[in-house]
Amino acid sequence: MGRRSMRSSRTLFERESELAAVDEALGELTGLRPDGAEPSGQSRGALLAFAGPAGLGKTTLMAEVRRRAAARGCTVLSARGGDQEQRVAFHVARQLLQPQFAGAAEADLRAQLGSWYDIVGPALGLCAPTDGAPPDPQGLRDGLDWVLTHLAVQRAPMVLALDDAHWADPESLGWLAAFAPRAEELPLLVVVAYRPDELPDHAESFRGLPGRAGGRPIDLEPLSAVAVARLVREALGTHADDAFCHECWAVTAGNPFEAVELTAKVHDRGLNPTEAGAHLLRDLAAAVKGSGLIARLERLGTSTVRFAWACAVLGTEIHPTLAAAVAGLGHEEAADAADALRGARILTGAETLEFVHPLIATAVYRAIPSGVRVALHGQAAWCLINDGQGPSAAARHLLETHPDGDNWVVQQLRAAAAETLRSGAPDAARSYLARALREPPPFEDRAAVLHELGSASLLTEPATTVNHLRAALEEPIADPELRHRIVYRLSQVLAHSDRLAEASDTLAREIRVTDDARVKLRMVSEQFMWDAFRADEPDHPSRSRRLAKLADRLKGRDLTERYIIGLRTWDAILRGEPAHVALHHAERALAGGLGWAEPDRGFEVPVLVALAFMYADRPGRAEELFAAGIADFERQGWRGAHLSFGYTLLAYLRYRRGRLAEAEDFVRAGLRLAERVGPGTPAHWYAVGILIEVLLARGRVAEAARTAEDYAFSEPFPAAVVFPDAQTVYGELLLARGLTKDAVGQLAAAGRRLDPRGIRNPAWCPWQLHLARAESHDTPERAVTTALEALSRARQFGTPSAIGQALRTAAEVSSGSARVKYLEEAVAHLECSPAAYELACALVALGTELRRTGRAAEAAEQLYRGLDAAVQCGADGLVEEARDELAAAGLRPRRLHSTETDTLTSRERMAANLTVKGLGRAEIASELHIDGQTVVRLMSAVYRKMGTDQTGLAAALKPTGP
């Protein structure tokens, strides 16, 4: 790093407790005690934080941490925040991680970073950003987590030291603050130092530390009079008398930086450290900081002052040649200035310069006259561009300049924003573009800048994006393609903000004025898509007819045509057309390719096509498409809403296949990702609704009710169509809780909302099936009518699962011999379907009904089959129901084979496979995006279920499918 302060070689006074905490943490990290005793063989990480105002010795303490860590054989990652570098995205992350890959060829980097290369490489300055869509910030954080986790495991033990964390850039600090608590699960000691009053809100984790760190940072205290006296005598000699030492303590208030600088000035002045000279100390102390420091600087001459100003503007790790160019000095003049500043203990270093202390850098920067400071920032930007460091390096300086209508400034800021956005820092890109807009740009470029600004805000501030894009459309736009891109982006962000009607209207207005036939077709396809998700669409039947007519004459020649055919597929599912019709269109849509991460396209249509296979009883095909789509998301670094939808809907697929434990694992993973996106978003509604469905199927009604309450899953329901339908799920939950009248109200309302739109497929939304059950308590005749109408619709759709589920409901609300007849037919259909949970329910219901009618032998057979199926599904409530029925029949549930009772969940199987491959706990946690304690829990379940320990796991573990 090139930082060497004159204080780093001095004794650390009154920091014994802090160093003891460091030694204890290093001992647990390395397994070695300070006395050199035998290693314990165990390594345990930690997070330590040191907090204190400026000048209390944080930097000196951090230097000692690095020295002790290196002495114990630790790999040391070191970084320091800078007052002038706070707006440079990933500045601290690059300091920490870039040196670990220094000098590696591209092939080696790709091998080391794997699939994360294109995601984290640009952020760390290891490669240029790709031209594709930028990673979302959370995806990038996950990638940085992976990199640091693997470094910690591969180069253990490791110490990460971050000084002046309060000045770290937001991207790096947000990542580290979220990652740091995980240090305890890794062979990694994270040590941070910061000024508590300046620590940003997004770094609050450093204020409350995990585990044995004691729950709070270690606060540094000023030195006592005794410690200052020792410091003075170490610097000036033992003959310094008590009165002189006490006055040194009084004028510095025990601040170590000021005390060190004061003793240096006493030495330079040749002052005798006795009581006779003590009265001079107050004036000398004033020269150490503030106006006194600036007065001392000014006495060094104009050229030296200007060189110091240039260094203050450049920040840290200052190259003398660049500082000379910014200051407008020749080589010799700059060298003399640097020597003078080193002699005055303002700068340190040779090939790379740095201020002796951040307090000095701040004082010098603030002393620059405002007009001169602006000019120096402008000069610094120009010099950095001229030096070949690129627009991103110059952008932070351009932010400090005054708007002046300079198109060169606009172009540099736009280029920096594009690079920064593709590197995964949308907030920084937005600040650059906002400044470019104030320059302002040439009249003809305003729309383009507004479009870029809106795109940079897309993932973090959708409302702001809408405002920018609407403003862009009001500008004169000469390039039709730009106007179209703005319209597509605006409709997309409106739709994702639950403003689907506005999205549709935006496209409708543009369709009327667009002459290009292919562009108009693309806009029509987008409008069809957002209308398909509108819960309040005024004329759904008319749209369906227009969509069918258009899709039937398209050949799928390009992505736009395939999207329209895909929407036709989904419309067929919603309307309950025969399943083979929907499948025919689904295959047409897929014939030319339908990727989930196409540039400038949403992922909605590919997801809808994949779900069509699920509803049409082709889950294997659906899972293939989901696997490919999720892989697309992960390759792009999209680990927010996109990946949440992927995991959540995959959970729904597993739920419909009756693999309830796996479904719960996936939906909880999807919900964790949705919580990063924020409450009230479509991703959140999907995840919570599916989790409630899964919990109800598993028989955990109370937990489902708590989940609904915790996540405010109730009215008002979203304007967007989500699946499963939120109001229907809520009605199902009310029914499970015995609130039948409330359930009737919600489910009937769902029907009034969906039926007029032609959405009548009970396979997609079984509101009628649940309504029939709810009505059976008070109006049994109406319940039968409702159930039979749902059965008619299911037969029209034609899938065994839909028909079987409807028959089971018809049986439940019917009476007499019809119950057995309906249930026997339901079982026959469900046996031909992938709906294992529905089959288990039908078998148990049939066995129960047969027992009640005196057909004991047949009842026992069906109940045993139902019990086995319920166990396989993980439907614990249904298992208990089957056991109760068997007990009522005087039968004992047979003992099940271990392979039936101990089926591994998908997450347990993944953890087991990674263990067999030799990965440790931290690596498994990183791969599965969970914490270390969850890994332990999963593996404990694996060993218990498989009846083996780690040594026998490879032999016991069956080969796993995709």
N, C-alpha and C positions, 0 to 999 in steps of 0.2 A: 504494500500500500504506500510505501514511501513516507510514512509518518514517523517522525522521531522527535518527541518533545524533550526539551532540556530537563524536564522534571521526571522523566520516566526512569532515570537511573538513580533517583534519590530515594531515601528511605520513605516508606509509607507510614505515616504517623497516625496512631489511634484508629487503625483499620484492622485491628486484630480479629474482631468478631466477624467482619466481612470476609477476611481472608480465611478464617476458620470455616465459614459456610462454603466458600469456594473449595477448600481442601476436602471437606466432607463430601461435596458433590462430585469432585474429581475422583475421590477414593471409591465412591460407589459406581462411578462410570467405568473406571479402569479395573476395579477389583483390588487396587493397591492402597494400603494405608500410607500416610505420610512418612512413617518410620521405616518404610521399605519392606514390611513384612510380606509373607507369602500371599499371592493373589487368592481371592476367594473363589474365583471362577465364575462369579456372577457380575453382570453389568446392568446398571440401572441408570436411566437418564433422569433429567430434571430440568426445571425452568427456574432460573434465578433472575431477579430484577433489582437493580440499584437505582434509587431515586434521590434526587437532590437538586437544589438550585445551582445556577452557573458558578463554576469556580471551586466547587467542593471536592474535586479530585476524582470525578467519575472516569475521565479519560486515563488518568494515571493508574487507577484501579483496574480498568479494563486491559491496559497494557500488561499489568502483572498477571491477570487471568490468562492472557494469551501465552505469557512466558511459562507459567506453571503448567498449563495444558501441554505445551510443546515438550517441556521437560519430562512429562509422563508418557510421551509417545503418542499423544492424541493428534489426529488431523484437525487443524484449526481453520475454520471459515471465519473471515473477519470483514466487517463493513462498518461504515459510519455515515449517518445522515448528515446532510449539509443544508444550511440555510438557503443557499442559492440553488440547490439541486432538487428542492422539494417538488418542482413541477416536471421533473424528468422521470417519466414512467419507467419503473423497474430499475432505477439507478442503484438502489441498495441490493436488489436481487442479483443484479449483474456483478456487483462487487463480491457477493458471497459465492456465487456459483460459477461464474465465467472462468476464474482461474483453474477450477477443477477440470476443465475441458480444454485448457489452453494448448494450442499446437496440434490438436487432434485433426486428422484429415476428415473430410466429409463422410467418407465411408465408415470411419471409426465412430464418428458422432452418431450416425444413423444406427449403428449397431448398439451403441450405448443407450440411446434414448428411445429406440424402437418406434412405436406408433406415436410417441409424444414429440418426435423430432420437429414436425411441421407446426406443432402447437406451441411448445415452449422455446424452440430454437430462436424464433424472431424476438421474443420477449427478452431473452438472455443475450441477444446480440451474437448468436452463434451461426445464424444463417439469415438470409433475406426473407421477408414475408412472402407467402405465396399469393397468387392472384385470386384465390377462391374467397369464399365468405369468411370473415374473421371468426375466431373462436369466441364464445361468450366468456365473460370474466370468470364465472365459476368453473368452467371447463379448464381455463388456463390455470386457475388456482389448484385444481385437482392435479394437473400436469406437474406443476411446481412441487406439490406434495409428493408426487411419485418420485421426482428427481431427488429431492432432499432425503426421502426415506431410503432410496436405494443407495445413495452416497453414504448415509449413516450406517447402513448395514454392511456395505462393501468395504468401507474405510474406517470401521469402528476401531477404537472409540473416537468420537468426534465431538468437537466443541464449536458452537456457533456463537460468535461474540458480535453484538450490535451496539455500537456507541452512538450517542445522540439520537436515540430512536424517535424522539419527538420531531426531528427534522427529516425523517425518512419519507420518501414519496408515498402517496396514499396506496398505490397498487402493491408495493412491496410490504408496507406496514400492515395493510389489511390481510394479506396472505400470511405473514409471519405471526400476527396476533391470533389468527384462527388456527395455525399449525402448532404454535408453541406448546399448548397444553398436552399435545401428543408426545412430547419429548420423553415423558416418563415411560412410554411403551417402547422406546428405541434406545440404542446405545449412543445417546445424543444429549449433551448438556447445552442448553440455550441460555446465554447470559446477555441481558440487555441493560442499558443504562439510559436514563432519560431525566429531563426536567419535568416534574409532575404537573406544574401549572401550564405546560405547553403541550402535553400529550393529547393528541386528537381523540375524539370520541370513539373512532373505529378501532382503537388500540386498548380498549378497556380491559382486555384479558390480562394485560401486564400489571394491572392494579390489584387484581385478585388472583393469586397464583394457586395452582392445583397442589394437592397432595402434601408432602412433607415440607414444602417451601414455606409453610406457616400461614398461608392465606393472604399474605400481603407482601409488597416489596420491602427491601431493606433500605431504610432511610439513612442517608449519610448526614452526619452532624458536623457542624464547624469544629475546628480544633480547639482544644483547651489552651489556657495560657502556658501550661507545662509543655504541651506538644509544640507550640510555637517557639518556646524558648529552645527546645532541642533542635528544631529546624534552623533557627537563627545561628546557634552555635555550630551546627554541622556546616553551615555555609560560610560563616564569618570567623569562626574560631572560638575556642572555649573561653576566651577572655571577655566575651560579650557579657555585660553585667545584667543583673536581674531587672533593674529599672528599664534598661534599654529593651530587653526582651519583652517585658510586660507592655511597654508602649507599642512595640510591634504588634502584639496581640490586640491591643485596644484599637489601633487605627485600621486594622484589617478585619476586625470582628471574627477572627479565627478562620477566615477564608483561605484555604491552602494556596490557591493561585495567586491571590494578592500578596500573601506572605512570602512566597517564593520570589515573585517579581520585586517586592520591596527589598529583600535581602540582596538581590542582584544589583539594584540601584545603589544600595549602600556600599556595596563592594566597588562598583564603578566610580563612585564619587570619592572613594578613599576615606569615608567617614568612620571615625573611631566608634565602635559599638559600646559606648558607655553612656551613663546618665547625662553627661554633659552634652552629648549630641542628640539626645532623644527628642528634643523639641523640634528637630528638623524632619522627623519622620512623617508628620502629618502632610507636609507639602510634598514629600517624596511619594507617599502613598497616593496622593491625588493624581500624580503623573502616571500612575500605573494603569488607570482606567479613565473612561469618559473623556471630558475636555482636556484633562491633563495628558492623556495618551495622544490625543490629536495635536496638542501643542508641541509635544515632543516630536511627533512625526513631521510637523511643518518645519521644524528647525533643521530637518535633514535636506531641505531644498526642494524646489518645484518639480524637478524631474523625478526625484524619489517619491514625492507625494503622488504624482500621477501614476507611477508604476504600482504603488501600493493600492491606489484606487482601481486600477485595472485588475489586479489580483483579487481584490474584494468582489468585483463584478463577476469574475470567472469562477470563484468559489473554491473548491478543493482540487487537489492534484493538478496544480497549475504548471503548465509548460512555459518556461521563461521566454521562449521565442514568441509564443502566442501572446503572452502578457505584454511584451515589448510592442507587438503590432497593435494591440488594442490601445496602449498608452501613446502610440505614435513616437516611440523612441528608437534610436539606432541600437545596434548590438552592444557596443561598448558602453553607451550611456545606460542601457538597461542592466548590463552586468554590474556597473558601479552602484546603481540603485538597489539591486538585489543584495549586494554586499553590505551596503549601509543598513538596509532593513534587517538583515541577519544580525549585524552588530548591535542593532537596537532591540533585539529580541522581539521583533514583530513578525518576521518570516523565518522559516527553517527549511532545510533541504537544499539540494543542488540541482540535479537533473529535473526533479519535480519539486516545486515549491508548495509550501503550505503555511498558513498562519500558525504561530506558536500555540494559540488558544482560540477557540471559537468566540470568546468574549472580545478579543482583539479584532477578529474579522468583522464582527457585528458593529463594533464601534467605528472602524474605518469605513465600512459601507454606509453607515448612517451619516457619516460626516461629509460624504460627497454631496456637493450642491445638486439639487434636484435636476436642474437642466443638464448639468454635466453627467449625472448618473444615467439619464435617459440616452444621451449621446453615446456614452461608453457602452451601454447595452446594444445600441444599434451598430456601433463599430465592432463589438464582439461577435454579433451575428454575421456581419459581413466577413470578418476574419475567419470564422469557423467554416463558412461556406467556401471561402477561398482556400482554406487549408484542406479541403476535401472531406470534412467530417459530416457533411450532409445537412439537409433541412431540419432533421429531428434534433440535432445538437444545437442549431441556431434558434429553434422555436422559442425556448424559454426566455431568451434575450429579447426576441421580437415582442413577446407579451408585455415587456416593460417599456416599450417605446410608445410615443404618441401617434395616434392616427394621422396620416398625412396624404392619403390618396395615392400611395405608392404601390403600383401593381406588382413590383418585385417582392414586396413584403407579403402581399396576398398570395402570390404563387408559392413562396417558400412555406407559408403557414398551411396552405392546402396540401402541399406535398408532405409536410411533416404530419399532418392529421391523417392522411391516407396511410402512411407507413405505421403510425402509432395505432391506428384503428385495427389494421391487419395484424399488429402484434398483440392485440388483446387488451388495449387500454382505451376504451371509448370515452371515458371522462376527460382524459388528457386531450384526445382528438377534438372533443367538443370545445374545450377551452381555446384551442388554436383556431378553430373555424369561427367561433364567436368573435375573436379578435380580428380575424380576416374580414368579417362582415362590418366591423366598425372602421376599417381602414379608409374608406369602403372599397369594395372591388369595382371594376368597371361596370357600367350599367348593364352591359350584355352578359356579364358573368354572375350577376346577383342570384338568379334562379339556381344556377349550378351550385353556388356556395350554400344557399339555403337547403338544397337537396342533400348535399354532403353533411351539413349540420344536422338535419333531421335524421339521416341514416346513422350518424354517430350517437344520437340520443335514443335510438330505437330500443336497445336492450335495457336501458336504465331509466329513461324518462319518456314513456310513450306519449303522454299528454303534450310534452314539449315538442316531440317529433311531429305531432299533428299540426301544431301551430306553425312550425317552420315549413312544413310541406304545403300547407294551405297558402302561406305567404309566398312560397315559390311559384305556385300556380297563378298568383295574381301578377307576377312579373311578366314582361314580354319575353317569350321563349322562341328563339329562332330555330332551334333544333327539335324537330318533332319527337325524336327518340328520347331526348331528355324529358320532355313533357310526359311521355308514356311511362317512363321509369318512375317519375314522381307520382303519377296516378296509381300505379301498381303498389308502390310503397305506402302511399297514404291509405289506400283501401285495406291493405294488409294490417297496418298498425291500428286502424279503427276497429277492424274485426277482432284483433287480439285484445283490444281494450273493452270487449263486450259491447261495441257500438256497431252492430252488424247492419242495422238499417242505414246508418250513415255510410258505411262501406259500400253497400249496394247502390245507394243514390249517387255516390261519387263516380262510380263506374258508369251508371246509367247516363249521367250528364255527358261524360266523355264519349260514350258510344255514339251519341247523337251527332257529335261534331267530327268524328274520325272518318276519314276517307279510305284509309288503307284496310283492305279486306282482312288480311291476316292479323293486323293489330286489333281490329274490331272483334275478330273471333277470340283472340286471347282475352280481351276485356269481357266478352260475353261469358267465357268459361269461368273467369274470376267471379263475375256476378252470380252465375249459377251456384258456384261453390259457397259464397257467403250467404246466399238465400237459403241454401240447404241447411245451414246451421241456425237460421233465424227461428226463434220460437214464436215470433209474432208476424211471420210472413203473411201478407194479406191474401194472396191468391196462389197457394201452393199447387192445386190441381192444374191450373193453367200453366204454371212453370213446368210441371212434370210433362205435360203434353208437348210443350215447345222443346224441352230437353230431349225427349224420346225421338221426336221428329228430326232434330238436328243430329243426334248421336247415331241414328240408324243410317244416315247417308255419309258419315265420315269413315275414312279408312284407317285412321290411326297413323298418318304419315309423319306427324311431328308430335312434340310433347303437348302442345295445345289441344290437338285432336284427341290424344290419348287421355288427357285430363277430362275432357268432356265425356268421353266414353266411360271413364271411371266414375264420373258423377252420375251417369245413367245407371251404372251398376248399383250405386248406393241408393238411388231413388227407387230402384226395383226392390231392394231390401226393405226400405221403409214402408213402401206401399203393400208389401206382401205379395208381389207377383210370384209366380212359381219359381222355386229356387234355381231351376236349370236355366231360366232366363237371365237371372243375375249372374250366374257363373259364366254363361256365354259371354256376356259383356265384360266381365272381369278378365277373362283370358284375352279378349281383344285389347283391353287397356294395357295389359302387361306385355303384349306381343313385341312391341318395339322398345321396351325398357321404360321403367317408371321408378327412378331413384328417389330416395327419401330426402336427399340433400342437394337437389338440383339448384344451381345458382339462380338467385332472384325468383325462386318459387317457394311456395309453402309446402309443408309435408302432409297437408290434410288429405289430399286425394289419394296418394299412395297408401296412407293408413286406412282410409275408407275401403279401398279395394281389398286390402289384406283382411279387414274385418268381415267383408262380405263372405269370404271363404269360411270364417268361423261360424257365422250365422247359418250358412248353408251346409253345416256338418262336415266341413273339410278342414279340421283344425291343423292337420299336419302341414298342409299348404300354407295356411295362415302363419304358422310358427316359422316356416322357412322365410317368409317375407318379413316377419318381425325381426328375425335374427339378422337378416341382411340390412334392414333399415336401421336397427340399433347400432350395428357396426358402422354404418354411414355416419350416424350422429357422432359416435366416439372418434372416428377418424377426423371429423371436422372440429373436434373439441367442443361440441354442443352438449353441455352437461347440465343445462338448466331445464327450461320448460320442455324442450325437445326430448331429452332423455327421460324426463319424468313421464311424459306421455307414453314413450316406448315401454318403460317398465310397467307402468300402470295398466296399459291395455294388454300387455303380455300377461299380467296377473289376471285380468278379466278372462282371457282365453283359457288360462289354466283353471280358473274357477268354473267355467262352463264345461271343461273336460272332467271336473270332479277331483282335481288335484289341489285340494284346498290348502294344505300346508304350504305348498310351493306358491300358490296364489297369494297367500298372506305375506310370505317373504318378499315377493316381487312388489306387491302394492305398498308395503311399508318402505321399501327402497324408493319407489316412485313418489311416495308422500314426503320423504325426507328431501328429495330434490325439489318437489313442489313448494315446500316451505321456504326454500332459498329464494324462489321466485316471488312468493308473497301470497297472503290470504286473499280470497275472493277472485283469484284468477281461474280461468277454465281448468288449468292443470290441477289446481287444488280441489275443485268440485269433482273432477273425474276420480282423483285418488281417494278422497274421503268417501264418495258414493260406493266405489268398488270395495273399499275396506269394510264398510258397513255390511254390504252384501255377503262378503266372505265370512265375517264374524257371525252373521245370522245363520249361514249354512253350517258353521261349525258349532252352533248351539250356544254361542256366547252373547245372549241378548243384552245382558246388563252392560257388557263391555261395548257393544255396538251403540247402546244409548248414550254412554259416557263419551264415546267418540263423536257422536253427532252433537252433543252439547259442547264439547271442548272446541270443536271446529265450526260452531254456529251453522251446522248443516240443517237449515230450516228455511221457512219463508223469510224474505223474498228469494225465490229461486232465480238462477241466472237467465239473462235474455237469450243466451246462446243455447242451442241444443247440445246437451252432453249425454253421454251414455256410460253406464245406465242412466236413464232419465231420473234427475235428482228428485223430483216430486214423487215419482213412483217408488223410489227407494225409501223415501221418508214415509210414505204410506205403508210400505211393507214393514218398516220398523215399528210404526204405531200398532199395526196388526199383531206383530210378534209380542209386543208389550201388553196386549189385551185391550188396547184403546180402540175398539172396533168402530165406534161412531166417528171418531176423529179420522180413522183410516178411510172410512167410506167417503168422507168429505174430500180428503186429499186425492184419493184415487179417482173419484168421479171428476174432480177438477182437471186431473191429468187427461182423462178421456175427452172432456170438453175442449181441451187445448189441442190435442193431437188428432182427433177424429176428423174435424173439418178440413184439416190439412191433408187428409188421405193417408196418414201414418197409422196403419192398421195391422201391422205384423206383430203378433204376440211373441215371436222369437226375438224381435228387437226390443219391444217394450211390453212386458206382461201385465200392464195395468189392469186389464180386464180379469186376468186370473186372480190377482190379489183382491180386486174389488169383489169378485164372486165369493171368495172366502170371507171377506168382511161382511158382505150382505147376508150371508147364511145365518148369522146370529139373530137378526131381527126380521129379515124379509127373505125366507128361504126360497120362495117361488121366483122372486126376482133374481136371486143368486144363480138358480139353475139356468134361467134365460141368458144371463150374462156369460156364464161358463160355456154354454152351448154356442153362443155367438163367437166367443174366442176360439172354440174348437173348430168352427167352420172356417175361420180365418187361418188357423194353423194348417188345416187340411189343404187350403188353397196354396199356401206357401210350400207345403209338401215335404218338409224335412222330418225324419223320424223323431228328432229331439223335440221339435215344436209340437208335433202331434201328441207325443207321449206325455209331455208336460201338461198340455191342455186336457188330455183324457184323465190324468191324475186329479186335476182340479175339478173336473166334471164329476168324478167319483166322490170327491170329498163333500161336494154340496148336494149330491143326490141321495136317494134313500132306497132301501130294499135291494132287490137283486141287481139293479142297475149299477150299484157300487162295484160289485165283484166283476161284472162284465166290463165296465170301463177300466178297472185296474188291470185285468188280464190283458186287455188290448194295449193299455199303456206300457206294460212290461214288455210285450212283444215288440212294440215300436222302439222303446228305449234300448232294448238289447241290440238293436241294429244301429244305434247312434253312439257318438262319443260322449254322451252326457252321463258320466258314471254316477255323479251325485243324484241326478234326477232318477236314475235307475234304482239306486239304493233306497231313495224315498218311496218309490213305487212298490218295491219289493216288501219293504216293511209295512206299508199301508195295506198291500194285498194280504200279507200274512196275518196282520191284525184282523182284517175283515173276515178272512177264512176261519180264524179261531172263533170269532163271535158267532159265526153261522154253524159251528160244530164240525168243521172239516179239519180236524186236528192234525192229521198226517200231512195234508197239503200245506196247512198253516206253518208247521214246523219247518218244512223244506224252504218255503219262501222267507221265513224269518231268519233262518240260518244264512241264506243267500244274502238277504238284506244286511244282516250284521257284518258279514265278511266284506261286503261292498262298502259299507259305512266306515269300517276300520281303514280300508284301503284309501278312502277319500279323505280321511282325517276329520269326518263329521262327528265330533264327540257327542253332541246332543242326540243325534240319530242313533249312535251306538247305545247310549243309555236307554233310549226308547225301545230299541229292539231287545235289549236285555230284559227290560221290564215286561215286555210282551211274552218273551220266552218263559220268564218266571211265572207269569200269570197262567201260562199253559202247562205249568208243572215240568218244564224242561230246563236243563242247565246249558248255558252257552258253552259250546265246545272250546277246547283249548286251541288257539290259533298258532300257526307256525310263525317262527320269528321273522321270516321274510314278509309275512303279512302285517305283523304288528309293528315292526321296526323299520318301516320304509324311511329312507333318508329324504329330507327336504332338499330342494335344489341348492340352497346355500350351504347346507351341511356337506353335500356331495362335492361342491366346488372346493370347499375348504379342505376336505379329505384328499382330493386329487392334488391340490397344491402341496399338502403335507408330504404325500408320497413322492412328489417331485423334488423334495428337499428344501422347500421354502420355509423360512422361519415365521414366527408370529407377526413381526412387523411387516414382512413382505406380503404375507397373506392379507393383513389388514389393508395394506396399500392397494393390492390387486382387487379386493372386493369392496373397497371404499367403506370400511367399517372400522371400529376401534379395536384395540387389542383385547379388551375384556370380552367383546362379542366373539372374537376368534376363539378364545378359551372356552366360552360357553358352547359354541358350535362343535368344537372338537371333543369336548366332554360328551356331548350327545352322540357324536359319531362312535366313539369308543364304546359307549354303553350299548348303542343299538347294534353295532357290528359284533359285539362280544369279544373284543380284542383290545390290545394296547397299540402303541405306535409301531412297535416292531412287527406286529402281525397284520398291520392295516393293509399293506399292498396285496397280500394274499386274500384278505377277506373282502376287499372292495371289489364290487362287480364293475365291469366296464360300463362307462357312462355314455349315454347318447348325447345328441346335441342339446 
